[in-house]
Amino acid sequence: MNEQKKLNKKPAEKNKWVWASWHQWIRALTATAAVIAADQISKAIVVANLDLNRWVTWIDPLLKITHAHNHQGMFSLSFGPQFSYIILPMIAVAFVIYLLLQSQSKFVAVLLGLILGGGLGNLIDRIRLGYVVDWISMGLRTWRWATYNIADSAIVVSVILLLIWEFFFSKPKDKSEEPAENEKS
């Protein structure tokens, strides 16, 4: 009887799903809160001190502080009707939360928290104002990159670091043990 039970047991699957610890959530939510706070405070300072479409040179000619309204998507690209600029970020935020439900390394948890903070920072503007306040303008002379903000920076830098981490530094996940071939009963 015991031998029959042993034969019917399937091998345990490794790393199928490991819930995130509360330490991971604290790391991620701290990063999220820091980005949201820095983003919203910096936008409020710019709105209070600069008229729309005005700029101040900070580091000539590389960096200018400006006050711009972005009614479109990331990098000022248009990708659909206005409601899509709220729906797509909500889907992205939900996906990052899904990733945070799983156990992640400390570094990845912080990066995901930064991405979440950036997404929420811009989503707050989108819902509250109908557009995103952008204020950082970088470039050389007449060539300028799309105007952006702290939330955008957090997203882009964190995604780049996450890709570098995943491609070059993360360890491959263990495959579940495969059942022994040709088991005879």
C-alpha positions as CSV (number, residue, x, y, z in Angstrom):
1,M,0.0,0.0,0.0
2,N,2.8,2.4,0.9
3,E,4.5,1.7,-2.4
4,Q,1.3,2.5,-4.3
5,K,1.1,5.9,-2.5
6,K,4.7,6.7,-3.3
7,L,4.1,6.0,-7.0
8,N,1.0,8.2,-7.1
9,K,2.7,11.2,-5.6
10,K,3.8,13.8,-8.0
11,P,7.1,15.6,-7.3
12,A,6.8,18.9,-5.5
13,E,7.1,21.9,-7.8
14,K,9.8,24.3,-6.8
15,N,9.4,28.1,-7.1
16,K,5.9,27.9,-8.5
17,W,4.6,30.8,-6.3
18,V,6.2,32.4,-3.3
19,W,4.2,35.2,-1.7
20,A,6.0,38.5,-1.0
21,S,7.1,39.2,2.5
22,W,6.0,42.2,4.4
23,H,9.6,43.5,4.3
24,Q,9.4,43.5,0.5
25,W,6.1,45.5,0.6
26,I,7.7,48.0,3.0
27,R,10.7,48.5,0.6
28,A,8.4,48.8,-2.5
29,L,5.9,51.1,-0.9
30,T,8.6,53.3,0.6
31,A,10.1,53.7,-2.9
32,T,6.5,54.3,-4.3
33,A,5.7,57.0,-1.7
34,A,9.1,58.7,-2.2
35,V,8.5,59.0,-6.0
36,I,4.9,60.2,-5.6
37,A,5.9,62.8,-3.1
38,A,8.9,64.1,-5.0
39,D,6.9,64.1,-8.2
40,Q,3.8,65.9,-6.9
41,I,5.8,68.4,-4.8
42,S,8.1,69.3,-7.7
43,K,5.1,69.7,-10.1
44,A,3.4,72.0,-7.5
45,I,6.5,74.1,-7.2
46,V,6.8,74.5,-11.0
47,V,3.1,75.3,-11.5
48,A,3.2,77.9,-8.7
49,N,6.4,79.6,-10.0
50,L,6.3,79.3,-13.8
51,D,3.7,80.3,-16.3
52,L,2.6,77.7,-18.8
53,N,5.2,77.2,-21.6
54,R,7.8,79.5,-19.8
55,W,11.2,78.2,-19.0
56,V,14.3,78.9,-16.9
57,T,17.7,77.8,-18.0
58,W,19.3,75.8,-15.2
59,I,22.5,74.3,-16.8
60,D,23.1,76.0,-20.1
61,P,22.4,74.6,-22.7
62,L,21.7,71.1,-21.2
63,L,18.9,71.6,-18.7
64,K,15.9,73.9,-18.6
65,I,13.1,74.0,-16.2
66,T,9.8,74.6,-17.9
67,H,6.0,74.3,-17.3
68,A,4.3,72.1,-19.8
69,H,1.1,70.2,-20.0
70,N,1.2,66.7,-21.6
71,H,-2.2,65.8,-22.9
72,Q,-0.8,62.7,-24.7
73,G,1.1,59.7,-23.6
74,M,4.7,58.8,-22.7
75,F,7.3,61.0,-24.6
76,S,4.3,63.1,-25.8
77,L,3.3,60.3,-28.2
78,S,-0.4,59.9,-29.2
79,F,-1.6,56.4,-29.0
80,G,-5.4,56.5,-28.9
81,P,-8.4,58.1,-27.5
82,Q,-8.2,60.2,-24.2
83,F,-9.6,57.4,-22.0
84,S,-6.7,55.1,-23.0
85,Y,-4.3,57.5,-21.2
86,I,-6.0,56.4,-18.0
87,I,-6.9,52.8,-18.7
88,L,-3.4,51.8,-19.9
89,P,-1.5,53.2,-16.9
90,M,-4.1,51.4,-14.6
91,I,-3.3,48.1,-16.3
92,A,0.5,48.8,-15.9
93,V,0.0,49.6,-12.2
94,A,-2.0,46.4,-11.7
95,F,0.7,44.4,-13.5
96,V,3.4,45.9,-11.2
97,I,1.3,45.1,-8.1
98,Y,0.9,41.5,-9.4
99,L,4.7,41.3,-9.7
100,L,5.1,42.6,-6.2
101,L,2.8,39.9,-4.9
102,Q,5.5,37.4,-5.7
103,S,8.7,37.2,-3.8
104,Q,11.4,39.4,-5.4
105,S,15.0,40.4,-4.5
106,K,15.4,43.6,-2.5
107,F,16.8,45.4,-5.5
108,V,13.9,44.3,-7.8
109,A,11.3,45.2,-5.1
110,V,12.7,48.7,-4.9
111,L,12.8,49.1,-8.7
112,L,9.2,47.8,-9.0
113,G,8.2,50.3,-6.2
114,L,9.9,53.1,-8.2
115,I,8.0,52.1,-11.3
116,L,4.7,51.9,-9.4
117,G,5.4,55.4,-7.9
118,G,6.0,56.8,-11.3
119,G,2.9,55.3,-12.8
120,L,0.8,56.5,-9.9
121,G,2.3,60.0,-9.9
122,N,1.3,60.5,-13.5
123,L,-2.0,58.8,-13.1
124,I,-2.8,61.2,-10.3
125,D,-2.2,64.1,-12.7
126,R,-4.2,62.5,-15.4
127,I,-7.3,61.9,-13.2
128,R,-7.1,65.2,-11.3
129,L,-6.1,67.5,-14.1
130,G,-6.8,65.7,-17.4
131,Y,-3.1,66.0,-18.4
132,V,0.4,65.4,-16.9
133,V,2.5,68.3,-15.7
134,D,6.0,68.0,-17.3
135,W,8.9,70.3,-16.3
136,I,12.3,68.9,-17.1
137,S,13.7,69.8,-20.6
138,M,17.0,68.4,-21.6
139,G,18.9,68.7,-24.8
140,L,21.6,70.7,-26.7
141,R,20.7,74.1,-28.2
142,T,17.6,73.6,-30.5
143,W,17.6,69.8,-30.1
144,R,15.5,68.9,-27.1
145,W,14.3,65.6,-25.7
146,A,10.6,65.3,-24.8
147,T,9.8,67.3,-21.7
148,Y,9.3,65.0,-18.7
149,N,9.0,64.8,-14.9
150,I,10.3,62.9,-11.9
151,A,7.6,60.1,-12.4
152,D,8.8,59.6,-16.0
153,S,12.4,59.5,-14.8
154,A,11.6,56.9,-12.1
155,I,9.8,54.7,-14.7
156,V,12.4,54.9,-17.4
157,V,15.5,54.5,-15.2
158,S,13.9,51.7,-13.2
159,V,12.8,49.7,-16.3
160,I,16.3,50.1,-17.8
161,L,17.9,48.9,-14.5
162,L,15.4,46.0,-14.2
163,L,16.2,44.8,-17.8
164,I,19.9,45.0,-17.1
165,W,19.4,43.1,-13.8
166,E,17.2,40.4,-15.4
167,F,19.5,39.9,-18.5
168,F,22.9,40.0,-16.8
169,F,22.7,39.5,-13.0
170,S,19.6,37.4,-12.1
171,K,20.0,33.7,-11.5
172,P,17.9,31.4,-13.7
173,K,14.9,30.0,-11.9
174,D,15.1,26.3,-11.0
175,K,12.9,24.1,-13.2
176,S,10.5,21.8,-11.3
177,E,11.7,18.3,-10.9
178,E,10.6,16.1,-13.7
179,P,9.2,12.7,-13.0
180,A,11.5,9.8,-13.5
181,E,11.1,8.3,-16.9
182,N,9.9,4.7,-17.5
183,E,8.6,4.2,-14.0
184,K,7.4,0.6,-13.7
185,S,4.5,-0.2,-11.3
